[in-house]
Amino acid sequence: MNLARSRATFDAVYGEIRRLSPDHHFEFHDPFWVLITTMLSHRTKDEVTDAAARALHDRYRTCEGLADADYSDVSRIISKVGFYTKKAGRVIEVSRILRDRYHCRVPETIQELMEFPGVGRKTANVVLADSMGIPAIAVDTHVQRISRRIGWSISDDPAVTESRLYKIVPRDSWLGFNPILVEFGKNICKPINPRCGVCGVRPYCDYFRKNRNRPGNAKRKAAPRDGN
């Protein structure tokens, strides 16, 4: 889908995505804990990430508390998240930097946030948009997959997709864009066997146009909704 058509059809596409997406659960709204939670989330299911972050919060409460945490204790608490041994050290290190350099105030620019170890563009944009109300688009695995399928981006590089989305998505829709697409990706546009049969985005979707006549598609579309 070219840029002009993507812009022209955005309202219709995004309207359908919002209609099909349940409300997103935010475990935290505080910038520090949103930062820590997002750092833990890489290659980890949301429910596991949220439980680990909540347990850290209940144990240490504040930036200062986590900065003084014992590595083995943090590792134990977050042991169910992916790459927990590396992440345990990172969240302690980031907490110490925030305490020592920023008096535990989370920076409000993507450039400053990305200077922290383990913080990339996605994490920085999540913190800005979801905890500070600063318009930004975080491109995680769901946003990347959906953007490719619809045709908003043809790149596998999240940074390229982010740049492309900024040209398509009106600024007043940047806030909330990532959480809405996350829920759409978890419930409708799944990595395997997306629920095309119930998706109102089909008329605009490159993935559906290319795959609707493939063998087995009719069977998948006829399957019960709660079995997909």
C-alpha positions, 0 to 999 in steps of 0.5 A, spaced: 500 500 500 503 506 497 503 512 502 498 516 499 493 510 500 495 508 507 494 516 509 487 516 505 484 509 508 487 510 515 481 512 519 477 506 516 483 501 518 484 504 524 477 505 526 476 497 525 482 495 529 480 499 535 473 496 534 476 489 534 481 491 540 479 490 547 482 495 552 489 494 554 491 493 561 496 497 564 500 494 570 503 501 571 502 509 569 508 511 573 514 513 568 519 509 572 515 503 573 513 503 566 520 503 564 522 497 568 516 493 566 518 495 558 525 493 559 523 486 562 518 485 557 522 483 551 521 476 549 516 475 554 508 474 555 505 480 558 502 476 564 509 474 566 512 481 565 506 484 569 507 479 574 514 480 575 514 487 575 509 487 580 513 483 584 519 488 584 514 493 585 511 490 591 518 488 594 522 495 592 517 500 591 521 506 588 527 507 584 532 508 590 529 501 593 531 498 586 537 501 585 540 498 592 537 491 590 541 485 591 542 482 584 540 475 586 534 477 589 532 481 583 534 475 579 529 470 583 523 475 583 524 476 575 526 468 574 520 467 569 521 473 564 526 471 558 533 473 559 532 474 566 539 474 568 541 479 564 535 483 565 536 483 573 543 487 572 540 492 567 534 494 571 538 495 577 543 499 573 538 503 570 535 505 577 542 507 580 543 511 574 536 514 575 538 515 582 545 518 581 544 522 575 537 524 575 534 524 582 530 518 580 526 523 575 525 519 568 528 523 562 522 526 557 526 525 551 527 519 547 535 521 546 536 521 553 532 515 555 536 511 549 542 512 553 540 508 558 543 500 558 538 496 555 533 501 553 532 502 545 527 506 541 521 501 543 522 502 550 523 509 550 517 511 546 512 506 550 515 510 556 514 517 553 507 515 550 504 511 556 506 514 562 508 521 560 502 523 555 508 525 550 506 523 543 510 517 540 509 510 536 512 504 539 514 499 534 514 492 538 513 485 535 505 486 534 506 493 531 511 491 526 507 485 524 500 488 523 504 494 519 507 489 514 501 485 513 496 491 512 501 494 507 503 500 512 510 498 511 514 493 507 521 493 512 523 488 517 526 494 521 522 497 526 526 503 526 524 504 518 517 502 520 516 507 526 518 512 521 513 510 516 508 510 521 509 517 523 508 519 516 501 515 516 498 516 523 495 523 524 499 526 530 493 526 535 492 518 534 500 517 536 498 516 543 494 509 544 496 507 538 501 501 540 496 499 546 491 498 541 495 495 536 498 490 541 491 488 543 489 487 536 495 483 535 493 478 541 486 477 539 485 478 531 491 479 527 495 473 531 502 471 529 499 464 527 492 463 524 490 470 524 483 471 524 481 474 518 474 471 517 472 476 523 476 482 521 474 488 518 480 490 515 480 485 510 478 490 504 485 494 506 489 488 508 495 486 503 496 480 507 489 478 506 489 479 499 495 475 497 493 469 502 485 469 501 485 463 496 491 459 499 489 452 500 486 451 507 484 458 508 476 457 507 477 452 513 480 457 518 475 462 516 469 457 518 472 455 525 469 457 531 471 464 533 474 462 540 478 456 537 483 461 533 
